[in-house]
Every structure is written in C-alpha cells, then in structure tokens.
Amino acid sequence: MRHALDQDLDRRSALAFLGAGAAWAAASPALAQPSLFTEADYARAIVIDAEGVVGGGDDEEKLSRDLVATGMTAVSVTVGQVGNGPDRFESVVGDIAKLNAFADAHSRSIRRVGRFADLAEAKASGRLGLIYNLQDTSALDGDLSRIETLKGLGVRVIQLTYNKRGLSGDGCLEPGDAGVSDFGRQVIQQLNAQKILLDLSHGGGRTIAEATALTAAPPAVTHTGCRDLVDNPRNISDALMRGVADKGGVVGVYIMSYLRSGVGGPALDPRREDLVAHLEHAVNVCGEDHIGIGTDGTVLPVTLDASTRAFLKRHYDDRVAQGVVTPGDGPEITNTIPEYNTSRRFLAIGQDLSRRGWSTARIEKILGGNFARLFKDVWGG
C-alpha cells in the first residue's frame, strides 16, 4: 500500500504540471484592470479545495509548513482506492492511519476536520484542515454498517460512484446509465442519517438526478465542469447542476482537461480562461451561493520533469487497462494551469475573477464560503 501522503494519482485523473493560455491576460481587456481581490481579502476568506491532494516528498516538516503557507483553510482528501476490487476497506483504514499520524505529528499546522467547529478553529488558528473523503462506495463491500464505522474513522464525505458501475449505481462512463441501485438508495439513507455529505461526482446523469431527488440532505458534486460548455461525460448538465443547487447543495469546478476537451476532439490541457468560463457559467446557472472549487489536483505546485512525464504515461496506461479513461484524457495531459501552479492558487483565481468584475463577497463564496456553509448544513455545528 502506498503512503497516503505521496503524490498518488491512481485514485483520480493525472495531475497536471503545464498548460496553455499565457496570452489570456493580454488578450482580455477585462483582465488588464488592476486586481481588486487583495491579500487581505484572501486572508479573511475561508478557502476550501473540495477535492485535493496533500502529498509531496518525504520531508513532513517541510510539507506541513508549505501547506500552511498556501493560506488555505481546508482540503478534502481521498482515502482508499477507487473502483471494484479487493481490500478496498483495508486501503481506506490504512490511508486514514497515515494521515492521522501526519496530522497529529504536525498539530501546530495541520488539523483534522470532523465537524464545522473544527473548520472554524482551523481558520482561526491559521492551520490547514484535513477532511477525509471516499470517491466511491466500494469500501462498503455491501455492508451498510460500515458507513457508521467510516464516520467513526473520520470520513465526512462519501461519493456514490466512480466512472463505472458499482453496487450503489452507475458512473459517468457506464453506457447503460441505469441510475441508483436499491443498495445505493439504502446508502443515501444511511449517509443522511450519519450526517455524511453525499458527493455525486463521477456519476452518470441518471444517477446524479435520482440521487439528488432521493437525498434528504443537500448533496455536492465536489469536482466537475459544465457539460453545456464542453460535452464530456465527467462534466454535468445545467439541469443537473440546477437540481443540486435547488436542493441546497454546491457544485465544485475542477482544474482538468475536461474543461476544454470534449468527446471526439483532441485531448487538450486546460487554460485559465477555461476555468473562469466554467465558473461564470455555473454561477449563472446555479447562483453564487451554490458554486465552489474542487481542483482534483495537488495543493502545492508541482514541477514537470522526465520522471513525472514517465509517471503520467504509466498512469494513463493503467487507466486504459482498467477501462476508466475519460474522453479528454491522454498520456501528455497534465491538468494544471501555469498561472495557477502556485501554492497561492486560490488567491490567483480570486484575483482573476476580480478582474472579471466579480465582487469580493462573491469571490469569497466561490473560494470556500459555499462549501463551508454546506458542511455546516450537513454535518451540523
């Protein structure tokens, strides 16, 4: 089992290190304006990456310092392996044990988050909060009692499906798109009862629609894009986004090639204008109280070198073999926008949104305020 703090990309699409769009600021008159979102605004904001990775090397002391230097309030990190396979529950327990040890050893800079009050305390003390999530329900192995067990271990967000068909329903790459299974209905009931956030990322369209209707608590789609802008199965339609918002939930926009690469077209790295376009479209559809960011990438900046390129190629080949490659994936895709490949990524995004005319209050909601509200609504105080 790999160390939970390593840059383990087997759980999600490959992380990116380069991208395009360097000429965007020069080409856009709106971006020629001075930034209105300041360092002081950023320091006041609750900043949450609803799906991220905290790994980076073997020096945990340096890692903890670098994570705090991001100025972020919290990041939701995936524990365990995704997809159907053996030992999924054991992989979750192992990852949690390693992350707990890391957080406890660096408690001056890292805080585990199990309730909204922990999030508020992390912000007040200048520490980075760690929220544990699962990206599917394979770890349940058909046993609903494990949901309560997982909550006891610190898991606060559980995704129903991942790309393909599982016991809870169909993912976005399953051609049948049969929706939520009977077991999945029971899972949703138990998540509601245990006050665990239901995440519908990676779900098929029917699965997302049915789960949104079934849940008694507000759901999330923590990392996705707008399918009405780019036709990619990992993006979701305006109707699905609107349904999540109408239920009081939040949709998080990622930094992935799917913001630009559709079905049948070439695989292209995202640009910052792509991220802004998807955020603006999502806000127009859902309203500013229901959109956030879940990058699906590393919290810290990364450097592309020969070994990383080789890793990306191996990772892509593994996903091909598993049958989970999404249109827009490719061995050369890197999924990071150059202007945002910085430890202050969310500040840079906020400044770009400010140059587009967004108010500071709206930017603060998008950078984390909306997800903070959702966590409080679902978890309680």
C-alpha positions as a Python dict, from the first residue, in 0.01 Angstrom:
ca = {
    (1, 'M'): (0, 0, 0),
    (2, 'R'): (135, 342, -92),
    (3, 'H'): (187, 614, 169),
    (4, 'A'): (-123, 833, 191),
    (5, 'L'): (93, 1147, 172),
    (6, 'D'): (267, 1052, -150),
    (7, 'Q'): (156, 1201, -483),
    (8, 'D'): (-67, 900, -551),
    (9, 'L'): (-265, 964, -866),
    (10, 'D'): (-417, 618, -908),
    (11, 'R'): (-738, 747, -748),
    (12, 'R'): (-815, 1017, -1000),
    (13, 'S'): (-717, 1163, -1333),
    (14, 'A'): (-350, 1251, -1373),
    (15, 'L'): (-246, 1579, -1217),
    (16, 'A'): (-104, 1845, -1436),
    (17, 'F'): (208, 2046, -1445),
    (18, 'L'): (186, 2263, -1754),
    (19, 'G'): (-90, 2417, -1961),
    (20, 'A'): (-175, 2683, -2212),
    (21, 'G'): (-324, 3029, -2211),
    (22, 'A'): (-31, 3254, -2120),
    (23, 'A'): (-160, 3521, -2357),
    (24, 'W'): (-503, 3537, -2199),
    (25, 'A'): (-442, 3847, -1984),
    (26, 'A'): (-309, 4042, -2279),
    (27, 'A'): (-599, 3934, -2499),
    (28, 'S'): (-873, 4018, -2250),
    (29, 'P'): (-944, 4385, -2175),
    (30, 'A'): (-1121, 4285, -1854),
    (31, 'L'): (-801, 4131, -1721),
    (32, 'A'): (-599, 4446, -1785),
    (33, 'Q'): (-770, 4609, -1486),
    (34, 'P'): (-585, 4618, -1152),
    (35, 'S'): (-667, 4334, -916),
    (36, 'L'): (-935, 4418, -662),
    (37, 'F'): (-912, 4097, -459),
    (38, 'T'): (-626, 4159, -220),
    (39, 'E'): (-403, 3956, 9),
    (40, 'A'): (-608, 4094, 298),
    (41, 'D'): (-929, 3969, 136),
    (42, 'Y'): (-770, 3629, 88),
    (43, 'A'): (-654, 3618, 450),
    (44, 'R'): (-1010, 3679, 569),
    (45, 'A'): (-1173, 3426, 337),
    (46, 'I'): (-1247, 3064, 418),
    (47, 'V'): (-1063, 2883, 139),
    (48, 'I'): (-1154, 2520, 69),
    (49, 'D'): (-1040, 2281, -202),
    (50, 'A'): (-1326, 2031, -208),
    (51, 'E'): (-1105, 1765, -374),
    (52, 'G'): (-728, 1785, -350),
    (53, 'V'): (-402, 1604, -275),
    (54, 'V'): (-160, 1697, 5),
    (55, 'G'): (135, 1472, -88),
    (56, 'G'): (484, 1588, -171),
    (57, 'G'): (812, 1424, -77),
    (58, 'D'): (937, 1258, 240),
    (59, 'D'): (1012, 1571, 449),
    (60, 'E'): (693, 1601, 653),
    (61, 'E'): (814, 1908, 845),
    (62, 'K'): (862, 2098, 522),
    (63, 'L'): (537, 1964, 383),
    (64, 'S'): (337, 2087, 681),
    (65, 'R'): (498, 2433, 658),
    (66, 'D'): (435, 2455, 284),
    (67, 'L'): (73, 2350, 325),
    (68, 'V'): (7, 2622, 581),
    (69, 'A'): (180, 2878, 357),
    (70, 'T'): (-94, 2825, 99),
    (71, 'G'): (-330, 3024, 319),
    (72, 'M'): (-600, 2763, 265),
    (73, 'T'): (-846, 2673, 538),
    (74, 'A'): (-908, 2311, 442),
    (75, 'V'): (-873, 2049, 172),
    (76, 'S'): (-1082, 1735, 126),
    (77, 'V'): (-851, 1442, 53),
    (78, 'T'): (-941, 1098, -81),
    (79, 'V'): (-862, 794, 133),
    (80, 'G'): (-854, 443, -7),
    (81, 'Q'): (-862, 305, -360),
    (82, 'V'): (-1149, 353, -603),
    (83, 'G'): (-1322, 106, -830),
    (84, 'N'): (-1434, -251, -781),
    (85, 'G'): (-1160, -468, -635),
    (86, 'P'): (-1031, -644, -324),
    (87, 'D'): (-918, -487, 4),
    (88, 'R'): (-1089, -152, -55),
    (89, 'F'): (-1192, -111, 308),
    (90, 'E'): (-843, -201, 426),
    (91, 'S'): (-693, 61, 195),
    (92, 'V'): (-921, 327, 348),
    (93, 'V'): (-818, 233, 702),
    (94, 'G'): (-451, 233, 609),
    (95, 'D'): (-465, 576, 445),
    (96, 'I'): (-655, 724, 739),
    (97, 'A'): (-399, 589, 984),
    (98, 'K'): (-115, 752, 791),
    (99, 'L'): (-294, 1085, 756),
    (100, 'N'): (-391, 1084, 1124),
    (101, 'A'): (-30, 1025, 1219),
    (102, 'F'): (80, 1310, 994),
    (103, 'A'): (-180, 1550, 1135),
    (104, 'D'): (-106, 1456, 1495),
    (105, 'A'): (270, 1491, 1447),
    (106, 'H'): (222, 1839, 1298),
    (107, 'S'): (-73, 1959, 1504),
    (108, 'R'): (56, 2316, 1510),
    (109, 'S'): (-2, 2343, 1138),
    (110, 'I'): (-249, 2065, 1046),
    (111, 'R'): (-591, 1990, 1195),
    (112, 'R'): (-826, 1703, 1125),
    (113, 'V'): (-1178, 1822, 1048),
    (114, 'G'): (-1477, 1622, 1168),
    (115, 'R'): (-1732, 1896, 1229),
    (116, 'F'): (-1789, 2256, 1129),
    (117, 'A'): (-1637, 2385, 1454),
    (118, 'D'): (-1307, 2217, 1358),
    (119, 'L'): (-1313, 2405, 1029),
    (120, 'A'): (-1370, 2735, 1210),
    (121, 'E'): (-1090, 2657, 1454),
    (122, 'A'): (-852, 2569, 1172),
    (123, 'K'): (-923, 2907, 1013),
    (124, 'A'): (-885, 3096, 1341),
    (125, 'S'): (-555, 2926, 1425),
    (126, 'G'): (-402, 2950, 1077),
    (127, 'R'): (-384, 2573, 1033),
    (128, 'L'): (-483, 2363, 732),
    (129, 'G'): (-782, 2140, 792),
    (130, 'L'): (-792, 1788, 650),
    (131, 'I'): (-1131, 1647, 551),
    (132, 'Y'): (-1142, 1277, 462),
    (133, 'N'): (-1349, 1158, 167),
    (134, 'L'): (-1418, 839, -27),
    (135, 'Q'): (-1456, 858, -405),
    (136, 'D'): (-1693, 563, -424),
    (137, 'T'): (-1869, 309, -201),
    (138, 'S'): (-1659, 5, -292),
    (139, 'A'): (-1513, 1, 61),
    (140, 'L'): (-1859, -86, 197),
    (141, 'D'): (-1847, -422, 18),
    (142, 'G'): (-2225, -440, 55),
    (143, 'D'): (-2218, -377, 431),
    (144, 'L'): (-2420, -67, 525),
    (145, 'S'): (-2292, -78, 885),
    (146, 'R'): (-1953, 28, 755),
    (147, 'I'): (-2088, 379, 692),
    (148, 'E'): (-2111, 438, 1066),
    (149, 'T'): (-1767, 280, 1108),
    (150, 'L'): (-1621, 511, 844),
    (151, 'K'): (-1773, 811, 1017),
    (152, 'G'): (-1607, 698, 1339),
    (153, 'L'): (-1276, 686, 1150),
    (154, 'G'): (-1322, 1047, 1040),
    (155, 'V'): (-1474, 1020, 691),
    (156, 'R'): (-1711, 1310, 628),
    (157, 'V'): (-1775, 1296, 251),
    (158, 'I'): (-1865, 983, 52),
    (159, 'Q'): (-1903, 971, -326),
    (160, 'L'): (-2166, 732, -455),
    (161, 'T'): (-1996, 604, -774),
    (162, 'Y'): (-1670, 631, -969),
    (163, 'N'): (-1693, 627, -1351),
    (164, 'K'): (-1809, 265, -1390),
    (165, 'R'): (-2085, 53, -1235),
    (166, 'G'): (-2064, -26, -865),
    (167, 'L'): (-2303, -164, -607),
    (168, 'S'): (-2453, 181, -548),
    (169, 'G'): (-2519, 272, -911),
    (170, 'D'): (-2370, 372, -1243),
    (171, 'G'): (-2083, 610, -1303),
    (172, 'C'): (-2043, 853, -1590),
    (173, 'L'): (-1865, 604, -1821),
    (174, 'E'): (-2119, 324, -1781),
    (175, 'P'): (-2310, 311, -2113),
    (176, 'G'): (-2628, 175, -1956),
    (177, 'D'): (-2662, 470, -1713),
    (178, 'A'): (-2905, 266, -1504),
    (179, 'G'): (-2907, 515, -1218),
    (180, 'V'): (-2906, 445, -844),
    (181, 'S'): (-2937, 82, -735),
    (182, 'D'): (-3152, -44, -447),
    (183, 'F'): (-2836, -70, -239),
    (184, 'G'): (-2747, 285, -340),
    (185, 'R'): (-3081, 406, -208),
    (186, 'Q'): (-3001, 250, 127),
    (187, 'V'): (-2655, 406, 118),
    (188, 'I'): (-2805, 752, 66),
    (189, 'Q'): (-3042, 699, 360),
    (190, 'Q'): (-2753, 597, 584),
    (191, 'L'): (-2535, 888, 473),
    (192, 'N'): (-2819, 1122, 563),
    (193, 'A'): (-2867, 951, 900),
    (194, 'Q'): (-2495, 969, 979),
    (195, 'K'): (-2469, 1331, 860),
    (196, 'I'): (-2208, 1249, 596),
    (197, 'L'): (-2205, 1461, 281),
    (198, 'L'): (-2325, 1279, -32),
    (199, 'D'): (-2092, 1352, -326),
    (200, 'L'): (-2223, 1282, -676),
    (201, 'S'): (-1902, 1345, -872),
    (202, 'H'): (-1817, 1086, -1140),
    (203, 'G'): (-2183, 980, -1151),
    (204, 'G'): (-2389, 908, -1458),
    (205, 'G'): (-2655, 1163, -1544),
    (206, 'R'): (-2941, 945, -1428),
    (207, 'T'): (-2752, 851, -1113),
    (208, 'I'): (-2698, 1216, -1022),
    (209, 'A'): (-3060, 1309, -1093),
    (210, 'E'): (-3202, 1020, -893),
    (211, 'A'): (-2963, 1063, -600),
    (212, 'T'): (-3038, 1436, -585),
    (213, 'A'): (-3409, 1358, -562),
    (214, 'L'): (-3357, 1082, -305),
    (215, 'T'): (-3132, 1260, -56),
    (216, 'A'): (-3293, 1440, 235),
    (217, 'A'): (-2979, 1648, 292),
    (218, 'P'): (-2809, 1885, 46),
    (219, 'P'): (-2569, 1698, -186),
    (220, 'A'): (-2249, 1807, -359),
    (221, 'V'): (-2071, 1747, -685),
    (222, 'T'): (-1729, 1836, -550),
    (223, 'H'): (-1531, 1824, -875),
    (224, 'T'): (-1680, 1858, -1222),
    (225, 'G'): (-1730, 2100, -1511),
    (226, 'C'): (-2016, 2237, -1722),
    (227, 'R'): (-2132, 1993, -1991),
    (228, 'D'): (-2327, 2267, -2167),
    (229, 'L'): (-1989, 2428, -2239),
    (230, 'V'): (-1787, 2112, -2313),
    (231, 'D'): (-1950, 1780, -2395),
    (232, 'N'): (-1750, 1546, -2172),
    (233, 'P'): (-1902, 1271, -1955),
    (234, 'R'): (-1714, 1399, -1649),
    (235, 'N'): (-1894, 1733, -1683),
    (236, 'I'): (-2258, 1767, -1580),
    (237, 'S'): (-2551, 1940, -1747),
    (238, 'D'): (-2713, 2266, -1648),
    (239, 'A'): (-3023, 2072, -1542),
    (240, 'L'): (-2822, 1851, -1305),
    (241, 'M'): (-2636, 2149, -1159),
    (242, 'R'): (-2963, 2331, -1109),
    (243, 'G'): (-3108, 2029, -930),
    (244, 'V'): (-2816, 2018, -686),
    (245, 'A'): (-2848, 2391, -620),
    (246, 'D'): (-3225, 2367, -572),
    (247, 'K'): (-3159, 2104, -303),
    (248, 'G'): (-2925, 2345, -123),
    (249, 'G'): (-2606, 2177, -247),
    (250, 'V'): (-2282, 2300, -400),
    (251, 'V'): (-2111, 2219, -732),
    (252, 'G'): (-1731, 2239, -736),
    (253, 'V'): (-1545, 2313, -1059),
    (254, 'Y'): (-1216, 2130, -1117),
    (255, 'I'): (-892, 2212, -1300),
    (256, 'M'): (-892, 1931, -1555),
    (257, 'S'): (-859, 1882, -1929),
    (258, 'Y'): (-1235, 1821, -1937),
    (259, 'L'): (-1288, 2196, -1908),
    (260, 'R'): (-1164, 2216, -2267),
    (261, 'S'): (-1163, 1865, -2418),
    (262, 'G'): (-1489, 1716, -2539),
    (263, 'V'): (-1599, 1387, -2690),
    (264, 'G'): (-1437, 1314, -3025),
    (265, 'G'): (-1189, 1601, -3006),
    (266, 'P'): (-822, 1616, -2916),
    (267, 'A'): (-709, 1597, -2553),
    (268, 'L'): (-609, 1948, -2450),
    (269, 'D'): (-473, 2093, -2128),
    (270, 'P'): (-698, 2349, -1956),
    (271, 'R'): (-628, 2722, -1963),
    (272, 'R'): (-726, 2976, -1704),
    (273, 'E'): (-989, 3123, -1934),
    (274, 'D'): (-1148, 2778, -1940),
    (275, 'L'): (-1172, 2766, -1562),
    (276, 'V'): (-1318, 3117, -1546),
    (277, 'A'): (-1568, 3039, -1823),
    (278, 'H'): (-1693, 2731, -1638),
    (279, 'L'): (-1716, 2919, -1308),
    (280, 'E'): (-1906, 3204, -1469),
    (281, 'H'): (-2143, 2967, -1648),
    (282, 'A'): (-2204, 2765, -1331),
    (283, 'V'): (-2281, 3079, -1130),
    (284, 'N'): (-2524, 3194, -1398),
    (285, 'V'): (-2699, 2856, -1381),
    (286, 'C'): (-2696, 2792, -1005),
    (287, 'G'): (-2645, 3129, -842),
    (288, 'E'): (-2340, 3245, -649),
    (289, 'D'): (-2440, 3056, -332),
    (290, 'H'): (-2401, 2711, -487),
    (291, 'I'): (-2064, 2705, -667),
    (292, 'G'): (-1715, 2629, -534),
    (293, 'I'): (-1385, 2476, -642),
    (294, 'G'): (-1258, 2119, -614),
    (295, 'T'): (-936, 2121, -814),
    (296, 'D'): (-878, 1743, -823),
    (297, 'G'): (-511, 1836, -812),
    (298, 'T'): (-226, 1887, -570),
    (299, 'V'): (-250, 2163, -311),
    (300, 'L'): (117, 2251, -365),
    (301, 'P'): (270, 2344, -701),
    (302, 'V'): (439, 2069, -894),
    (303, 'T'): (727, 2056, -1139),
    (304, 'L'): (724, 1862, -1462),
    (305, 'D'): (1041, 1665, -1523),
    (306, 'A'): (1135, 1344, -1701),
    (307, 'S'): (1032, 1120, -1412),
    (308, 'T'): (695, 1291, -1380),
    (309, 'R'): (632, 1261, -1753),
    (310, 'A'): (713, 892, -1728),
    (311, 'F'): (475, 860, -1434),
    (312, 'L'): (195, 1032, -1624),
    (313, 'K'): (241, 790, -1913),
    (314, 'R'): (230, 489, -1677),
    (315, 'H'): (-74, 630, -1502),
    (316, 'Y'): (-258, 681, -1830),
    (317, 'D'): (-173, 328, -1944),
    (318, 'D'): (-304, 190, -1613),
    (319, 'R'): (-634, 376, -1658),
    (320, 'V'): (-665, 239, -2011),
    (321, 'A'): (-616, -112, -1876),
    (322, 'Q'): (-881, -51, -1606),
    (323, 'G'): (-1129, 84, -1860),
    (324, 'V'): (-1177, 414, -1677),
    (325, 'V'): (-1018, 656, -1923),
    (326, 'T'): (-1246, 953, -1995),
    (327, 'P'): (-1253, 1139, -2327),
    (328, 'G'): (-1006, 1424, -2285),
    (329, 'D'): (-752, 1207, -2102),
    (330, 'G'): (-417, 1140, -2267),
    (331, 'P'): (-59, 1042, -2185),
    (332, 'E'): (60, 1401, -2235),
    (333, 'I'): (-223, 1573, -2047),
    (334, 'T'): (-108, 1750, -1733),
    (335, 'N'): (-417, 1919, -1587),
    (336, 'T'): (-259, 2221, -1423),
    (337, 'I'): (-290, 2578, -1544),
    (338, 'P'): (51, 2752, -1545),
    (339, 'E'): (-77, 3074, -1385),
    (340, 'Y'): (-230, 2869, -1104),
    (341, 'N'): (62, 2632, -1049),
    (342, 'T'): (148, 2810, -725),
    (343, 'S'): (90, 2750, -357),
    (344, 'R'): (-137, 3057, -360),
    (345, 'R'): (-351, 2913, -637),
    (346, 'F'): (-681, 3022, -486),
    (347, 'L'): (-557, 3378, -443),
    (348, 'A'): (-461, 3389, -812),
    (349, 'I'): (-803, 3255, -910),
    (350, 'G'): (-972, 3514, -690),
    (351, 'Q'): (-770, 3792, -849),
    (352, 'D'): (-864, 3677, -1199),
    (353, 'L'): (-1231, 3665, -1101),
    (354, 'S'): (-1197, 4013, -957),
    (355, 'R'): (-1062, 4138, -1288),
    (356, 'R'): (-1373, 3994, -1449),
    (357, 'G'): (-1582, 4223, -1231),
    (358, 'W'): (-1675, 3977, -955),
    (359, 'S'): (-1733, 4129, -613),
    (360, 'T'): (-1516, 4032, -319),
    (361, 'A'): (-1820, 3884, -143),
    (362, 'R'): (-1895, 3656, -440),
    (363, 'I'): (-1531, 3551, -473),
    (364, 'E'): (-1519, 3456, -104),
    (365, 'K'): (-1822, 3232, -154),
    (366, 'I'): (-1664, 3056, -452),
    (367, 'L'): (-1323, 3009, -288),
    (368, 'G'): (-1473, 2823, 6),
    (369, 'G'): (-1757, 3002, 176),
    (370, 'N'): (-2022, 2798, -2),
    (371, 'F'): (-1863, 2464, 83),
    (372, 'A'): (-1819, 2577, 444),
    (373, 'R'): (-2192, 2653, 461),
    (374, 'L'): (-2274, 2316, 306),
    (375, 'F'): (-2054, 2131, 556),
    (376, 'K'): (-2232, 2305, 843),
    (377, 'D'): (-2574, 2225, 693),
    (378, 'V'): (-2491, 1855, 657),
    (379, 'W'): (-2257, 1789, 950),
    (380, 'G'): (-2409, 2028, 1200),
    (381, 'G'): (-2203, 2256, 1422),
}
